[in-house]
Amino acid sequence: MGVIDGYLAELDGRLRGPRAAKADLLDEARDGLCDSAAAYREGGWNEEEAQRRAVAEFGPAAVVARDYQAELGMHTGVRTLWKVVLGVPLMQLTWDVVRMLTFGAWTRLSTPTPGWYKYAAQFTHGSAYIVAIVGLLALAGTRWLSRRADGGQIAKLTSGLLVAAVGLNLLSVAVMVGATGVVDVNRLFLSVPCGILTVVWVVVSVRLVVLARRSWETCATIVA
């Protein structure tokens, strides 16, 4: 194994994040190292010494890994934030439209609706859009700070806001499912399409939690 290959292997072992994004960063590093080594070879150095000097010029793996890890953290967080911003309100809107088309107005319900249940429903409906707003603010903040703050700090801030947004969404879904189960579980399945969407909504919410946790773990590996 050459000096450059050994350096890239060490760098790879220090990074945590999406495989494709990490591969792109490592390919970029390899290209830069190979170009630098070629310049040293043209200057009269042998292959091993040229690679050694190229690696030394590139910087210690621990230092480079910190910058790369911050970039991976932002990449993971931003990608998941877009899923939150678009997916959560879309699920809410889709369920409401399908309910109107396949079931009709809430007045068709056969069981009475307690006063407290209306607050639970309002919380769930409102949370969907609050989550989207938090996600948009996080995306805007990440873009604004990208040239004004340390990459590691931005990645951790993005991940923190992502966790907050996803947590709020999961809480709202849990409140709605729990409250509906107490009042009348059949309301979760007003029609076959509504039932399918309810299950999809829960699955998507849990999936977002997994992605948010992955983003947080990616940022947690950034060396202070």
Backbone torsions as a table, in degrees:
resi	resn	phi	psi	omega
1	MET	NA	130.7	179.9
2	GLY	-74.0	171.5	-179.3
3	VAL	-62.7	-42.5	180.0
4	ILE	-65.5	-42.8	178.5
5	ASP	-61.9	-40.9	178.8
6	GLY	-64.8	-39.8	179.4
7	TYR	-65.0	-45.1	179.9
8	LEU	-65.4	-34.8	177.5
9	ALA	-65.1	-41.0	177.2
10	GLU	-65.0	-41.7	179.1
11	LEU	-63.5	-42.2	178.5
12	ASP	-60.3	-41.2	-179.0
13	GLY	-67.8	-21.2	-179.6
14	ARG	-88.6	-13.9	-173.2
15	LEU	-98.1	143.1	176.0
16	ARG	-130.0	129.0	179.7
17	GLY	162.2	-174.1	179.6
18	PRO	-55.6	135.7	-175.1
19	ARG	-59.6	-44.2	-177.0
20	ALA	-65.5	-44.3	-179.7
21	ALA	-65.0	-39.9	178.9
22	LYS	-65.6	-40.0	179.5
23	ALA	-63.1	-38.4	178.3
24	ASP	-62.8	-42.8	179.4
25	LEU	-64.5	-42.3	-179.4
26	LEU	-68.1	-36.7	176.6
27	ASP	-64.6	-39.8	177.8
28	GLU	-63.0	-41.8	178.6
29	ALA	-65.4	-41.4	179.9
30	ARG	-61.5	-44.1	-179.9
31	ASP	-60.5	-44.0	179.9
32	GLY	-64.8	-41.3	-180.0
33	LEU	-66.7	-42.2	-179.7
34	CYS	-65.1	-39.7	177.8
35	ASP	-64.2	-41.6	179.8
36	SER	-66.1	-42.1	179.1
37	ALA	-63.4	-38.5	178.8
38	ALA	-62.6	-38.8	178.5
39	ALA	-64.6	-39.4	178.3
40	TYR	-68.0	-37.5	178.1
41	ARG	-63.2	-39.7	177.5
42	GLU	-64.6	-23.8	178.5
43	GLY	-83.3	-0.4	174.2
44	GLY	108.2	-0.1	179.8
45	TRP	-82.9	148.6	176.7
46	ASN	-72.9	171.8	-172.5
47	GLU	-58.0	-49.1	-176.6
48	GLU	-64.4	-45.1	-178.4
49	GLU	-68.4	-34.9	178.2
50	ALA	-63.1	-43.8	178.7
51	GLN	-66.8	-39.8	-179.6
52	ARG	-62.1	-42.0	179.8
53	ARG	-69.7	-36.2	178.5
54	ALA	-64.2	-41.3	178.9
55	VAL	-66.5	-42.7	179.7
56	ALA	-63.0	-38.7	179.6
57	GLU	-68.7	-34.1	-178.0
58	PHE	-67.4	-35.0	177.6
59	GLY	118.3	157.7	178.9
60	PRO	-57.4	142.2	-178.1
61	ALA	-58.8	-36.1	-178.8
62	ALA	-64.1	-38.6	-179.0
63	VAL	-73.5	-46.4	179.8
64	VAL	-63.3	-38.6	-179.6
65	ALA	-61.8	-34.3	179.5
66	ARG	-63.3	-45.1	179.0
67	ASP	-66.4	-42.5	179.3
68	TYR	-65.7	-38.5	-179.6
69	GLN	-65.5	-37.3	176.7
70	ALA	-62.2	-40.7	179.0
71	GLU	-66.1	-40.7	177.2
72	LEU	-64.5	-39.1	179.0
73	GLY	-62.3	-44.2	179.0
74	MET	-66.3	-39.4	179.7
75	HIS	-61.0	-47.1	-179.7
76	THR	-64.6	-45.4	-178.3
77	GLY	-64.6	-45.2	-178.2
78	VAL	-65.5	-41.4	179.8
79	ARG	-62.6	-41.1	179.1
80	THR	-72.9	-34.7	177.9
81	LEU	-60.4	-40.6	178.0
82	TRP	-62.8	-37.0	177.0
83	LYS	-65.2	-36.9	177.7
84	VAL	-68.7	-48.6	-176.8
85	VAL	-60.1	-42.0	-177.4
86	LEU	-88.9	-39.1	-172.1
87	GLY	-75.5	-43.6	-174.4
88	VAL	-64.5	-54.7	178.3
89	PRO	-65.3	-30.5	178.5
90	LEU	-65.2	-40.5	177.5
91	MET	-62.7	-43.9	179.5
92	GLN	-61.8	-48.7	-178.2
93	LEU	-64.8	-43.0	-179.9
94	THR	-61.6	-43.2	-179.5
95	TRP	-62.3	-43.2	-179.2
96	ASP	-64.1	-42.3	-179.7
97	VAL	-66.0	-45.1	179.8
98	VAL	-64.2	-38.6	177.4
99	ARG	-60.8	-43.6	179.2
100	MET	-64.8	-38.8	-176.4
101	LEU	-76.7	-33.1	-173.4
102	THR	-106.5	-15.4	-179.7
103	PHE	-124.4	-49.5	-179.6
104	GLY	114.6	-159.9	-176.9
105	ALA	-71.5	157.2	179.3
106	TRP	-63.5	-19.9	-179.3
107	THR	-65.4	-13.4	179.0
108	ARG	-79.6	-7.7	-178.8
109	LEU	-61.0	141.0	-177.2
110	SER	-90.7	-11.8	-180.0
111	THR	-112.6	146.9	180.0
112	PRO	-67.1	152.7	-179.5
113	THR	-107.2	113.8	178.5
114	PRO	-62.4	153.3	-179.6
115	GLY	-59.9	-39.7	-177.5
116	TRP	-67.0	-26.3	-178.2
117	TYR	-65.6	-31.4	179.8
118	LYS	-63.5	-35.3	178.3
119	TYR	-68.4	-37.0	177.5
120	ALA	-64.1	-41.9	179.1
121	ALA	-65.6	-41.5	179.1
122	GLN	-64.2	-38.5	178.2
123	PHE	-62.1	-44.5	-179.5
124	THR	-65.4	-45.8	-179.7
125	HIS	-63.8	-45.1	-179.1
126	GLY	-67.3	-36.3	-177.8
127	SER	-62.3	-34.8	-178.9
128	ALA	-57.7	-39.9	-177.6
129	TYR	-85.1	-29.7	174.0
130	ILE	-64.6	-41.5	177.8
131	VAL	-59.5	-43.6	179.6
132	ALA	-64.1	-39.6	179.8
133	ILE	-66.1	-43.1	177.5
134	VAL	-60.6	-41.8	178.9
135	GLY	-63.1	-42.8	179.0
136	LEU	-65.1	-40.4	177.9
137	LEU	-63.7	-39.0	178.8
138	ALA	-65.3	-41.6	178.7
139	LEU	-65.1	-43.8	179.1
140	ALA	-64.7	-41.9	179.5
141	GLY	-64.8	-39.5	178.6
142	THR	-62.5	-43.2	179.7
143	ARG	-65.8	-41.9	-177.9
144	TRP	-67.5	-38.1	-176.6
145	LEU	-83.2	-12.4	-172.8
146	SER	-57.2	-27.6	179.6
147	ARG	-109.3	8.7	-174.6
148	ARG	-124.9	-9.8	-176.3
149	ALA	-140.3	168.5	178.8
150	ASP	-65.5	137.8	-177.0
151	GLY	-59.3	-37.9	179.3
152	GLY	-64.7	-40.8	178.8
153	GLN	-66.1	-40.4	178.8
154	ILE	-63.8	-43.6	-179.1
155	ALA	-61.5	-42.1	-179.7
156	LYS	-68.6	-37.9	177.3
157	LEU	-64.8	-45.0	178.7
158	THR	-60.0	-45.0	179.8
159	SER	-64.6	-39.0	179.2
160	GLY	-63.9	-43.7	177.8
161	LEU	-66.8	-35.4	177.0
162	LEU	-63.0	-45.4	178.8
163	VAL	-60.9	-41.2	179.1
164	ALA	-63.1	-45.3	-178.8
165	ALA	-64.9	-45.6	-179.0
166	VAL	-67.4	-37.6	177.7
167	GLY	-63.3	-41.6	178.0
168	LEU	-63.7	-41.4	178.6
169	ASN	-63.0	-44.6	-179.7
170	LEU	-63.5	-39.7	178.5
171	LEU	-63.0	-43.2	-178.4
172	SER	-65.3	-39.6	177.9
173	VAL	-65.8	-42.2	179.4
174	ALA	-63.7	-40.7	178.8
175	VAL	-63.1	-44.7	-177.9
176	MET	-66.0	-46.8	-179.5
177	VAL	-65.1	-44.3	-179.7
178	GLY	-63.9	-46.3	-179.2
179	ALA	-64.4	-42.1	179.7
180	THR	-65.9	-37.3	177.5
181	GLY	-62.6	-33.6	178.5
182	VAL	-72.7	-42.6	-176.9
183	VAL	-76.8	-55.0	-178.9
184	ASP	-171.2	103.3	-174.6
185	VAL	-60.6	-24.1	-179.9
186	ASN	-63.1	-19.6	179.9
187	ARG	-67.3	-19.9	176.3
188	LEU	-74.4	-17.6	-176.1
189	PHE	-130.3	56.4	-178.6
190	LEU	-61.2	-30.1	175.2
191	SER	-149.9	168.4	179.5
192	VAL	-59.5	-47.2	177.6
193	PRO	-61.1	-38.9	178.2
194	CYS	-64.3	-39.7	178.1
195	GLY	-63.3	-42.6	178.7
196	ILE	-63.3	-44.4	-179.8
197	LEU	-65.3	-35.0	177.2
198	THR	-61.3	-45.8	179.2
199	VAL	-64.0	-43.7	179.3
200	VAL	-61.1	-41.2	-179.9
201	TRP	-60.2	-44.5	179.1
202	VAL	-65.0	-44.1	-179.3
203	VAL	-62.7	-44.2	179.4
204	VAL	-62.2	-41.0	-179.7
205	SER	-63.2	-41.8	178.4
206	VAL	-67.3	-39.2	178.6
207	ARG	-61.9	-40.4	178.1
208	LEU	-63.0	-36.2	176.7
209	VAL	-62.2	-43.2	179.1
210	VAL	-61.6	-44.2	-179.5
211	LEU	-66.4	-39.5	178.7
212	ALA	-65.1	-40.8	178.0
213	ARG	-64.0	-39.9	179.0
214	ARG	-63.6	-41.4	178.2
215	SER	-63.0	-43.0	-179.9
216	TRP	-63.6	-42.0	179.5
217	GLU	-66.2	-35.1	177.3
218	THR	-62.6	-42.9	179.7
219	CYS	-71.7	-30.5	-177.6
220	ALA	-65.2	-19.8	-179.4
221	THR	-84.9	-5.2	179.0
222	ILE	-68.7	126.6	-179.5
223	VAL	-76.1	129.0	179.9
224	ALA	-68.0	NA	NA
